[in-house]
Amino acid sequence: MDHHKENTSSDPISFFPSEITAKIFNYLDAKDILAASEVSKSWYNFIADSSHCLRKVKLNFNPMMIRDGEGIDNWVSIMENNQRSYENIDITGIFFRNVMQALDMMKTSTRWKKMDMESSSFNSRMDYSIYFNEISETMEDLRMKNIRVRNNHHDAVARDLSFPKLKVLQACMIAPAIIEDVFCNMTTIEKLYLSSYYLTKKAKDNIVKLLKSNTNLKDLQLSFSCFTDVMATENINEGIQFNLQKMYIAGPIYDSCDYQNLKTNFIHFLSSQRESLTTLVFEAWMGLDILKMIYQLPNLKLLIVGFFFPINESIDWGNVCLPKSKSLIQVTLLEFPDCCDMLKAFASGTPTSRINVTFRSYLNFLQRLHVAYKIKRTFGKELNLNVTNWY
């Protein structure tokens, strides 16, 4: 289409104030926004300069775009010839052989705000530190998964980075070196998701520092190894100033080799967050002492607990008495082990809340039906129960 031939009298961008036009375009999804940018030159320019529009558009950069080793350069060339102030980018399965490739790619926009990077790698520690330094000033949402460093020599000194606007940080299975070098000066995080099989001492220390320096943290998710490494830290509760609303912990806490110390520290941690916590999710059993503490949290509304099998037969659920919770609205038991005494114990502490149970994955439909019938026969209408995953 010839962008120079426009009928401005019927062009809404020329007719309406820019604030009204922005609201109209805000109803479009990413695909429609890109299509609209081809209508005319005025539409193209408006969208190219509009954060309302471009925040919906995510650029996807993956190995399918690379051919004969020139894919990154070709992609950057296309971007430079079609300048727009993009904010979101998704990078999957890319190995940056040198830092200039990465820098050229990110320089195609000056206001990157959200980046998803998965199954990608950098050549050296210096490379990724230079790369993150390029985007750190504007980045608000950074999510990384399976990020590796090929050359991990410590003689490559990384720069101290600062992310003054970062609100969401997700780091799943990334190289400990990245945690050591990048997680240094972050103080504005509101949502933190960490998952790792192995942490070096410096990486663990940086995570502890991260927790103590982010006073606005509201949502915290930790894998089992991250949780045990961090929560077992001496004096972990000293200096923490945030007030969590949501917390998610993966893995069998009860099986930790240092469970007693972990339990003590975590109970103290829960005490420091008792007024603010509204949602707690445990993928696995955490122990009766912690469960009793949880039932006393005054504003907790949602509790999810799973993985009961290692401990179910060792607990006399018929004699378990949980404190009465006045705030819990919903309790979910994942992969319920067909134990009505357990269900009664959970329900007794929350007589007015809804109880959700999910079946163990290996049960067939008839077995699941049998469990549901057994629960119904035992409790009748006394229990506000919802059974999910029938198939």
TORGU-674558 format. One record per residue (C-alpha): residue number from 1; residue in one letter; x, y, z. Coordinates in Angstrom, 2 decimals. Example, Ala and Ser with C-alpha at 12.3 -4.5 7.8 and 13.67 -1.06 7.14 Angstrom:
2
+-----+------+---------+---------+---------+
!  nr ! rest !      px !      py !      pz !
+-----+------+---------+---------+---------+
!   1 !    a !   12.30 !   -4.50 !    7.80 !
!   2 !    s !   13.67 !   -1.06 !    7.14 !
+-----+------+---------+---------+---------+
END
This chain:
391
+-----+------+---------+---------+---------+
!  nr ! rest !      px !      py !      pz !
+-----+------+---------+---------+---------+
!   1 !    m !    0.00 !    0.00 !    0.00 !
!   2 !    d !    1.25 !    3.51 !   -0.78 !
!   3 !    h !    1.68 !    5.18 !    2.60 !
!   4 !    h !    1.85 !    8.62 !    1.01 !
!   5 !    k !   -1.69 !    8.55 !   -0.39 !
!   6 !    e !   -3.87 !    9.21 !    2.60 !
!   7 !    n !   -7.28 !   10.71 !    3.12 !
!   8 !    t !   -6.65 !   12.66 !    6.31 !
!   9 !    s !  -10.27 !   13.81 !    6.58 !
!  10 !    s !  -11.36 !   10.26 !    7.46 !
!  11 !    d !   -8.22 !    9.25 !    9.28 !
!  12 !    p !   -9.10 !    8.73 !   12.98 !
!  13 !    i !   -5.50 !    9.40 !   13.99 !
!  14 !    s !   -5.74 !   12.88 !   12.48 !
!  15 !    f !   -9.30 !   13.45 !   13.74 !
!  16 !    f !   -9.14 !   12.27 !   17.37 !
!  17 !    p !   -6.82 !   13.46 !   20.14 !
!  18 !    s !   -3.87 !   11.10 !   20.65 !
!  19 !    e !   -5.23 !    9.97 !   24.05 !
!  20 !    i !   -8.50 !    8.78 !   22.45 !
!  21 !    t !   -6.66 !    7.08 !   19.59 !
!  22 !    a !   -4.41 !    5.26 !   22.07 !
!  23 !    k !   -7.47 !    3.92 !   23.91 !
!  24 !    i !   -8.96 !    2.69 !   20.62 !
!  25 !    f !   -5.77 !    0.91 !   19.64 !
!  26 !    n !   -5.54 !   -0.56 !   23.12 !
!  27 !    y !   -8.43 !   -2.90 !   22.23 !
!  28 !    l !   -6.33 !   -4.54 !   19.49 !
!  29 !    d !   -4.16 !   -7.61 !   20.05 !
!  30 !    a !   -0.57 !   -7.87 !   18.83 !
!  31 !    k !   -1.46 !   -9.33 !   15.43 !
!  32 !    d !   -4.02 !   -6.60 !   14.70 !
!  33 !    i !   -1.61 !   -3.87 !   15.82 !
!  34 !    l !    1.03 !   -5.06 !   13.37 !
!  35 !    a !   -1.60 !   -5.20 !   10.61 !
!  36 !    a !   -2.83 !   -1.71 !   11.49 !
!  37 !    s !    0.72 !   -0.35 !   11.20 !
!  38 !    e !    0.58 !   -1.17 !    7.47 !
!  39 !    v !   -2.60 !    0.86 !    6.79 !
!  40 !    s !   -0.93 !    4.24 !    6.29 !
!  41 !    k !    2.11 !    6.27 !    7.17 !
!  42 !    s !    0.29 !    8.11 !    9.97 !
!  43 !    w !   -0.88 !    4.82 !   11.50 !
!  44 !    y !    2.64 !    3.38 !   11.20 !
!  45 !    n !    4.18 !    6.42 !   12.91 !
!  46 !    f !    1.58 !    6.48 !   15.68 !
!  47 !    i !    2.07 !    2.79 !   16.49 !
!  48 !    a !    5.86 !    3.06 !   16.20 !
!  49 !    d !    5.82 !    5.78 !   18.88 !
!  50 !    s !    3.06 !    4.35 !   21.08 !
!  51 !    s !    3.96 !    2.36 !   24.16 !
!  52 !    h !    0.24 !    1.50 !   24.52 !
!  53 !    c !    0.44 !   -0.49 !   21.28 !
!  54 !    l !    3.94 !   -1.87 !   21.29 !
!  55 !    r !    3.81 !   -3.22 !   24.83 !
!  56 !    k !    1.46 !   -5.90 !   23.43 !
!  57 !    v !    3.82 !   -6.92 !   20.63 !
!  58 !    k !    6.37 !   -9.57 !   21.56 !
!  59 !    l !    9.26 !  -10.18 !   19.19 !
!  60 !    n !   10.09 !  -13.88 !   18.96 !
!  61 !    f !   13.72 !  -14.70 !   18.27 !
!  62 !    n !   14.54 !  -18.40 !   17.88 !
!  63 !    p !   16.82 !  -20.81 !   15.91 !
!  64 !    m !   14.28 !  -21.06 !   13.07 !
!  65 !    m !   15.30 !  -17.53 !   12.09 !
!  66 !    i !   18.98 !  -18.42 !   11.74 !
!  67 !    r !   20.28 !  -19.72 !    8.43 !
!  68 !    d !   23.89 !  -20.28 !    7.40 !
!  69 !    g !   25.17 !  -18.49 !   10.49 !
!  70 !    e !   23.87 !  -15.12 !    9.31 !
!  71 !    g !   20.42 !  -15.24 !   10.89 !
!  72 !    i !   21.13 !  -12.86 !   13.77 !
!  73 !    d !   22.69 !  -10.25 !   11.49 !
!  74 !    n !   19.79 !  -10.52 !    9.03 !
!  75 !    w !   17.25 !  -10.19 !   11.82 !
!  76 !    v !   19.01 !   -7.11 !   13.23 !
!  77 !    s !   19.18 !   -5.55 !    9.75 !
!  78 !    i !   15.42 !   -6.00 !    9.29 !
!  79 !    m !   14.77 !   -4.45 !   12.71 !
!  80 !    e !   17.02 !   -1.47 !   12.02 !
!  81 !    n !   15.15 !   -0.77 !    8.79 !
!  82 !    n !   11.79 !   -0.95 !   10.60 !
!  83 !    q !   12.48 !    1.00 !   13.75 !
!  84 !    r !    9.80 !    0.79 !   16.41 !
!  85 !    s !   10.01 !    1.24 !   20.15 !
!  86 !    y !    9.43 !   -2.40 !   21.02 !
!  87 !    e !    9.17 !   -3.36 !   24.68 !
!  88 !    n !    8.81 !   -7.17 !   24.74 !
!  89 !    i !   11.15 !   -9.82 !   23.36 !
!  90 !    d !   11.26 !  -13.62 !   23.57 !
!  91 !    i !   14.67 !  -15.26 !   22.97 !
!  92 !    t !   14.71 !  -19.06 !   22.77 !
!  93 !    g !   17.52 !  -21.47 !   21.91 !
!  94 !    i !   20.15 !  -18.91 !   20.88 !
!  95 !    f !   23.91 !  -19.14 !   21.44 !
!  96 !    f !   25.48 !  -15.71 !   21.24 !
!  97 !    r !   28.95 !  -16.41 !   19.88 !
!  98 !    n !   30.08 !  -12.88 !   20.68 !
!  99 !    v !   28.62 !  -10.07 !   22.72 !
! 100 !    m !   28.29 !   -7.72 !   19.73 !
! 101 !    q !   25.58 !   -9.96 !   18.24 !
! 102 !    a !   23.56 !   -9.65 !   21.42 !
! 103 !    l !   24.15 !   -5.91 !   21.74 !
! 104 !    d !   23.19 !   -5.20 !   18.12 !
! 105 !    m !   19.96 !   -7.12 !   18.64 !
! 106 !    m !   18.96 !   -5.19 !   21.77 !
! 107 !    k !   19.90 !   -1.80 !   20.29 !
! 108 !    t !   17.01 !   -2.09 !   17.83 !
! 109 !    s !   14.87 !   -0.56 !   20.60 !
! 110 !    t !   15.68 !    1.86 !   23.40 !
! 111 !    r !   12.97 !    0.84 !   25.85 !
! 112 !    w !   12.96 !   -2.91 !   26.37 !
! 113 !    k !   10.78 !   -3.61 !   29.40 !
! 114 !    k !   10.08 !   -7.34 !   29.32 !
! 115 !    m !   12.34 !  -10.17 !   28.21 !
! 116 !    d !   11.81 !  -13.94 !   28.24 !
! 117 !    m !   15.04 !  -15.85 !   27.60 !
! 118 !    e !   15.06 !  -19.65 !   27.51 !
! 119 !    s !   17.56 !  -22.39 !   26.62 !
! 120 !    s !   20.15 !  -19.88 !   25.46 !
! 121 !    s !   23.81 !  -19.33 !   26.26 !
! 122 !    f !   26.60 !  -16.78 !   26.32 !
! 123 !    n !   30.23 !  -17.36 !   25.50 !
! 124 !    s !   31.65 !  -15.79 !   28.67 !
! 125 !    r !   30.78 !  -14.07 !   31.93 !
! 126 !    m !   31.92 !  -10.75 !   30.55 !
! 127 !    d !   29.61 !  -11.19 !   27.53 !
! 128 !    y !   26.43 !  -11.56 !   29.54 !
! 129 !    s !   27.38 !   -8.79 !   31.97 !
! 130 !    i !   27.86 !   -6.37 !   29.05 !
! 131 !    y !   24.58 !   -7.62 !   27.54 !
! 132 !    f !   22.52 !   -7.14 !   30.71 !
! 133 !    n !   24.13 !   -3.77 !   31.29 !
! 134 !    e !   22.69 !   -2.65 !   27.93 !
! 135 !    i !   19.09 !   -3.43 !   28.95 !
! 136 !    s !   19.22 !   -2.91 !   32.72 !
! 137 !    e !   18.06 !    0.72 !   32.84 !
! 138 !    t !   14.60 !    0.09 !   31.33 !
! 139 !    m !   13.93 !   -3.58 !   32.14 !
! 140 !    e !   10.85 !   -4.19 !   34.32 !
! 141 !    d !   10.19 !   -7.91 !   33.80 !
! 142 !    l !   13.11 !  -10.34 !   33.30 !
! 143 !    r !   12.45 !  -14.07 !   33.00 !
! 144 !    m !   15.28 !  -16.55 !   32.38 !
! 145 !    k !   15.19 !  -20.33 !   32.09 !
! 146 !    n !   18.05 !  -22.73 !   31.33 !
! 147 !    i !   20.65 !  -20.05 !   30.60 !
! 148 !    r !   24.26 !  -21.24 !   30.41 !
! 149 !    v !   27.75 !  -19.77 !   30.15 !
! 150 !    r !   30.24 !  -21.62 !   27.93 !
! 151 !    n !   33.43 !  -20.07 !   29.35 !
! 152 !    n !   33.01 !  -19.75 !   33.12 !
! 153 !    h !   36.50 !  -18.50 !   34.05 !
! 154 !    h !   36.49 !  -16.22 !   37.07 !
! 155 !    d !   39.28 !  -14.07 !   35.68 !
! 156 !    a !   36.66 !  -12.38 !   33.44 !
! 157 !    v !   35.46 !   -9.70 !   35.82 !
! 158 !    a !   31.81 !   -8.83 !   35.31 !
! 159 !    r !   30.48 !   -5.34 !   35.85 !
! 160 !    d !   28.25 !   -4.42 !   38.76 !
! 161 !    l !   24.79 !   -4.11 !   37.29 !
! 162 !    s !   21.84 !   -2.05 !   38.43 !
! 163 !    f !   18.18 !   -2.62 !   37.47 !
! 164 !    p !   16.42 !    0.49 !   38.81 !
! 165 !    k !   12.98 !   -0.42 !   37.41 !
! 166 !    l !   12.93 !   -4.22 !   37.66 !
! 167 !    k !    9.73 !   -5.52 !   39.29 !
! 168 !    v !    9.62 !   -9.17 !   38.17 !
! 169 !    l !   12.62 !  -11.52 !   38.21 !
! 170 !    q !   12.41 !  -15.19 !   37.27 !
! 171 !    a !   15.55 !  -17.33 !   37.22 !
! 172 !    c !   15.00 !  -21.04 !   36.61 !
! 173 !    m !   17.95 !  -23.40 !   36.19 !
! 174 !    i !   20.39 !  -20.68 !   35.20 !
! 175 !    a !   24.16 !  -20.80 !   35.64 !
! 176 !    p !   25.18 !  -19.92 !   39.24 !
! 177 !    a !   27.67 !  -17.46 !   37.74 !
! 178 !    i !   24.78 !  -15.33 !   36.46 !
! 179 !    i !   23.28 !  -15.22 !   39.95 !
! 180 !    e !   26.70 !  -14.24 !   41.31 !
! 181 !    d !   27.29 !  -11.43 !   38.82 !
! 182 !    v !   23.84 !  -10.09 !   37.89 !
! 183 !    f !   21.85 !  -10.34 !   41.14 !
! 184 !    c !   23.88 !   -7.67 !   42.92 !
! 185 !    n !   22.05 !   -4.34 !   42.86 !
! 186 !    m !   18.34 !   -5.09 !   42.55 !
! 187 !    t !   16.14 !   -3.26 !   45.05 !
! 188 !    t !   12.75 !   -2.76 !   43.36 !
! 189 !    i !   11.60 !   -6.39 !   42.86 !
! 190 !    e !    7.97 !   -7.23 !   43.68 !
! 191 !    k !    7.84 !  -10.79 !   42.27 !
! 192 !    l !   10.77 !  -13.18 !   42.64 !
! 193 !    y !   10.81 !  -16.72 !   41.20 !
! 194 !    l !   13.98 !  -18.79 !   41.78 !
! 195 !    s !   14.70 !  -22.39 !   40.85 !
! 196 !    s !   18.08 !  -24.13 !   40.78 !
! 197 !    y !   19.55 !  -27.58 !   41.36 !
! 198 !    y !   22.82 !  -26.18 !   42.64 !
! 199 !    l !   23.97 !  -22.90 !   44.17 !
! 200 !    t !   27.50 !  -21.79 !   44.89 !
! 201 !    k !   28.14 !  -20.05 !   48.19 !
! 202 !    k !   28.37 !  -16.67 !   46.45 !
! 203 !    a !   25.15 !  -17.32 !   44.54 !
! 204 !    k !   23.37 !  -18.25 !   47.78 !
! 205 !    d !   24.74 !  -15.15 !   49.51 !
! 206 !    n !   23.49 !  -12.99 !   46.65 !
! 207 !    i !   20.00 !  -14.47 !   46.92 !
! 208 !    v !   19.96 !  -13.75 !   50.66 !
! 209 !    k !   21.13 !  -10.20 !   49.90 !
! 210 !    l !   18.37 !   -9.94 !   47.30 !
! 211 !    l !   15.74 !  -10.89 !   49.88 !
! 212 !    k !   17.03 !   -8.40 !   52.41 !
! 213 !    s !   17.34 !   -5.48 !   49.98 !
! 214 !    n !   13.90 !   -5.66 !   48.33 !
! 215 !    t !   11.40 !   -4.11 !   50.70 !
! 216 !    n !    8.50 !   -4.20 !   48.19 !
! 217 !    l !    8.59 !   -7.96 !   47.56 !
! 218 !    k !    5.02 !   -9.37 !   47.46 !
! 219 !    d !    5.31 !  -12.71 !   45.63 !
! 220 !    l !    8.08 !  -15.26 !   46.33 !
! 221 !    q !    8.50 !  -18.66 !   44.64 !
! 222 !    l !   11.42 !  -20.95 !   45.52 !
! 223 !    s !   12.45 !  -24.40 !   44.38 !
! 224 !    f !   13.34 !  -26.96 !   47.05 !
! 225 !    s !   17.11 !  -26.44 !   46.75 !
! 226 !    c !   16.80 !  -22.64 !   46.78 !
! 227 !    f !   14.47 !  -22.74 !   49.77 !
! 228 !    t !   16.64 !  -25.11 !   51.83 !
! 229 !    d !   19.89 !  -23.28 !   50.99 !
! 230 !    v !   18.44 !  -19.86 !   51.79 !
! 231 !    m !   16.20 !  -20.70 !   54.75 !
! 232 !    a !   18.99 !  -22.65 !   56.46 !
! 233 !    t !   21.15 !  -19.52 !   56.44 !
! 234 !    e !   22.06 !  -18.30 !   59.91 !
! 235 !    n !   20.08 !  -15.21 !   60.93 !
! 236 !    i !   18.10 !  -15.32 !   57.67 !
! 237 !    n !   15.23 !  -13.37 !   59.24 !
! 238 !    e !   17.36 !  -10.43 !   60.32 !
! 239 !    g !   17.08 !   -7.49 !   57.96 !
! 240 !    i !   14.05 !   -8.72 !   55.99 !
! 241 !    q !   11.59 !   -5.84 !   55.61 !
! 242 !    f !    9.15 !   -6.99 !   52.93 !
! 243 !    n !    5.57 !   -8.13 !   53.54 !
! 244 !    l !    4.77 !  -11.13 !   51.37 !
! 245 !    q !    1.29 !  -11.80 !   50.06 !
! 246 !    k !    2.03 !  -15.02 !   48.15 !
! 247 !    m !    4.62 !  -17.74 !   48.70 !
! 248 !    y !    5.24 !  -20.92 !   46.72 !
! 249 !    i !    7.69 !  -23.65 !   47.78 !
! 250 !    a !    8.52 !  -26.71 !   45.69 !
! 251 !    g !    9.98 !  -29.97 !   46.96 !
! 252 !    p !    9.82 !  -32.17 !   50.08 !
! 253 !    i !   10.86 !  -29.86 !   52.93 !
! 254 !    y !   10.18 !  -32.63 !   55.44 !
! 255 !    d !   12.89 !  -34.80 !   53.86 !
! 256 !    s !   15.64 !  -32.20 !   54.26 !
! 257 !    c !   18.72 !  -33.48 !   56.12 !
! 258 !    d !   18.66 !  -30.29 !   58.22 !
! 259 !    y !   14.91 !  -30.27 !   58.77 !
! 260 !    q !   14.93 !  -29.15 !   62.43 !
! 261 !    n !   16.99 !  -26.03 !   61.72 !
! 262 !    l !   14.99 !  -25.40 !   58.55 !
! 263 !    k !   11.70 !  -25.77 !   60.45 !
! 264 !    t !   12.79 !  -23.36 !   63.19 !
! 265 !    n !   13.94 !  -20.70 !   60.74 !
! 266 !    f !   10.84 !  -21.07 !   58.58 !
! 267 !    i !    8.44 !  -20.78 !   61.51 !
! 268 !    h !   10.21 !  -17.55 !   62.50 !
! 269 !    f !    9.97 !  -16.41 !   58.88 !
! 270 !    l !    6.23 !  -17.14 !   58.79 !
! 271 !    s !    5.82 !  -15.21 !   62.04 !
! 272 !    s !    7.43 !  -12.17 !   60.43 !
! 273 !    q !    4.97 !  -12.43 !   57.51 !
! 274 !    r !    1.84 !  -13.41 !   59.45 !
! 275 !    e !   -0.09 !  -10.18 !   58.88 !
! 276 !    s !    0.41 !  -10.02 !   55.10 !
! 277 !    l !    0.38 !  -13.60 !   53.75 !
! 278 !    t !   -2.82 !  -14.48 !   51.85 !
! 279 !    t !   -1.63 !  -17.43 !   49.72 !
! 280 !    l !    0.69 !  -20.35 !   50.54 !
! 281 !    v !    1.54 !  -23.19 !   48.19 !
! 282 !    f !    3.60 !  -26.23 !   49.23 !
! 283 !    e !    4.23 !  -28.83 !   46.55 !
! 284 !    a !    5.16 !  -31.26 !   49.31 !
! 285 !    w !    4.60 !  -31.95 !   52.98 !
! 286 !    m !    6.13 !  -29.40 !   55.36 !
! 287 !    g !    5.51 !  -31.03 !   58.78 !
! 288 !    l !    2.73 !  -30.74 !   61.38 !
! 289 !    d !    4.40 !  -27.96 !   63.38 !
! 290 !    i !    4.57 !  -25.74 !   60.30 !
! 291 !    l !    1.01 !  -26.68 !   59.30 !
! 292 !    k !   -0.29 !  -25.64 !   62.72 !
! 293 !    m !    1.57 !  -22.35 !   62.42 !
! 294 !    i !    0.04 !  -21.79 !   58.97 !
! 295 !    y !   -3.49 !  -22.31 !   60.30 !
! 296 !    q !   -2.89 !  -19.46 !   62.73 !
! 297 !    l !   -2.03 !  -16.89 !   60.05 !
! 298 !    p !   -4.80 !  -14.29 !   60.44 !
! 299 !    n !   -5.18 !  -13.27 !   56.79 !
! 300 !    l !   -4.38 !  -16.48 !   54.90 !
! 301 !    k !   -7.12 !  -17.23 !   52.35 !
! 302 !    l !   -5.67 !  -19.97 !   50.11 !
! 303 !    l !   -3.58 !  -22.99 !   51.15 !
! 304 !    i !   -2.35 !  -25.69 !   48.75 !
! 305 !    v !   -0.47 !  -28.76 !   49.99 !
! 306 !    g !    0.73 !  -31.86 !   48.16 !
! 307 !    f !    2.95 !  -34.96 !   48.17 !
! 308 !    f !    1.64 !  -36.70 !   51.30 !
! 309 !    f !    2.79 !  -40.24 !   50.49 !
! 310 !    p !    6.09 !  -40.40 !   52.42 !
! 311 !    i !    4.44 !  -39.32 !   55.68 !
! 312 !    n !    0.78 !  -40.28 !   55.40 !
! 313 !    e !    1.07 !  -43.65 !   57.16 !
! 314 !    s !    3.39 !  -42.30 !   59.88 !
! 315 !    i !    0.85 !  -39.78 !   61.18 !
! 316 !    d !   -2.20 !  -40.68 !   63.24 !
! 317 !    w !   -4.50 !  -38.23 !   61.51 !
! 318 !    g !   -7.39 !  -39.20 !   63.77 !
! 319 !    n !   -5.63 !  -37.50 !   66.69 !
! 320 !    v !   -4.43 !  -34.43 !   64.78 !
! 321 !    c !   -6.12 !  -31.24 !   65.90 !
! 322 !    l !   -5.41 !  -28.11 !   63.89 !
! 323 !    p !   -6.08 !  -24.57 !   65.17 !
! 324 !    k !   -9.28 !  -22.99 !   63.91 !
! 325 !    s !   -8.63 !  -20.62 !   61.00 !
! 326 !    k !  -11.02 !  -17.71 !   60.62 !
! 327 !    s !   -9.58 !  -16.53 !   57.31 !
! 328 !    l !   -9.04 !  -19.60 !   55.09 !
! 329 !    i !  -11.48 !  -19.68 !   52.19 !
! 330 !    q !  -10.01 !  -22.60 !   50.25 !
! 331 !    v !   -7.73 !  -25.55 !   51.05 !
! 332 !    t !   -6.45 !  -27.78 !   48.22 !
! 333 !    l !   -4.87 !  -31.20 !   48.81 !
! 334 !    l !   -2.88 !  -32.33 !   45.79 !
! 335 !    e !   -2.87 !  -36.07 !   44.93 !
! 336 !    f !   -5.07 !  -36.93 !   47.91 !
! 337 !    p !   -3.97 !  -40.30 !   49.39 !
! 338 !    d !   -7.47 !  -41.63 !   50.15 !
! 339 !    c !   -7.36 !  -40.91 !   53.88 !
! 340 !    c !  -10.61 !  -39.61 !   55.35 !
! 341 !    d !   -8.99 !  -38.93 !   58.75 !
! 342 !    m !   -6.53 !  -36.58 !   57.02 !
! 343 !    l !   -9.36 !  -34.83 !   55.22 !
! 344 !    k !  -11.26 !  -34.48 !   58.49 !
! 345 !    a !   -8.19 !  -32.96 !   60.20 !
! 346 !    f !   -7.78 !  -30.31 !   57.50 !
! 347 !    a !  -11.51 !  -29.58 !   57.42 !
! 348 !    s !  -11.83 !  -29.34 !   61.22 !
! 349 !    g !   -9.56 !  -26.30 !   61.24 !
! 350 !    t !  -11.54 !  -24.62 !   58.47 !
! 351 !    p !  -15.20 !  -25.59 !   58.92 !
! 352 !    t !  -16.52 !  -22.95 !   56.51 !
! 353 !    s !  -13.86 !  -23.14 !   53.79 !
! 354 !    r !  -14.01 !  -25.04 !   50.52 !
! 355 !    i !  -11.88 !  -28.19 !   50.33 !
! 356 !    n !  -10.46 !  -29.20 !   46.95 !
! 357 !    v !   -8.78 !  -32.56 !   46.38 !
! 358 !    t !   -7.02 !  -33.92 !   43.31 !
! 359 !    f !   -6.54 !  -37.63 !   42.66 !
! 360 !    r !   -3.23 !  -39.43 !   42.39 !
! 361 !    s !   -2.27 !  -39.48 !   38.72 !
! 362 !    y !   -2.05 !  -43.27 !   38.37 !
! 363 !    l !   -5.62 !  -43.98 !   39.57 !
! 364 !    n !   -8.08 !  -44.99 !   36.87 !
! 365 !    f !  -11.58 !  -43.58 !   36.64 !
! 366 !    l !  -13.25 !  -46.34 !   38.70 !
! 367 !    q !  -10.65 !  -46.00 !   41.45 !
! 368 !    r !  -11.20 !  -42.24 !   41.55 !
! 369 !    l !  -14.95 !  -42.79 !   41.68 !
! 370 !    h !  -14.46 !  -45.16 !   44.62 !
! 371 !    v !  -12.44 !  -42.54 !   46.55 !
! 372 !    a !  -15.05 !  -39.84 !   45.88 !
! 373 !    y !  -17.87 !  -42.18 !   47.01 !
! 374 !    k !  -15.95 !  -43.04 !   50.18 !
! 375 !    i !  -15.53 !  -39.35 !   51.03 !
! 376 !    k !  -19.20 !  -38.65 !   50.33 !
! 377 !    r !  -20.32 !  -41.58 !   52.47 !
! 378 !    t !  -18.09 !  -40.48 !   55.36 !
! 379 !    f !  -18.89 !  -36.77 !   55.41 !
! 380 !    g !  -22.25 !  -36.45 !   53.66 !
! 381 !    k !  -23.13 !  -32.76 !   53.29 !
! 382 !    e !  -20.92 !  -31.66 !   56.18 !
! 383 !    l !  -17.98 !  -30.99 !   53.87 !
! 384 !    n !  -17.88 !  -28.31 !   51.18 !
! 385 !    l !  -15.86 !  -30.54 !   48.85 !
! 386 !    n !  -14.78 !  -30.23 !   45.24 !
! 387 !    v !  -13.03 !  -33.15 !   43.52 !
! 388 !    t !  -11.04 !  -32.35 !   40.38 !
! 389 !    n !   -9.02 !  -34.17 !   37.66 !
! 390 !    w !  -11.46 !  -37.03 !   37.10 !
! 391 !    y !   -9.70 !  -38.12 !   33.93 !
+-----+------+---------+---------+---------+
END
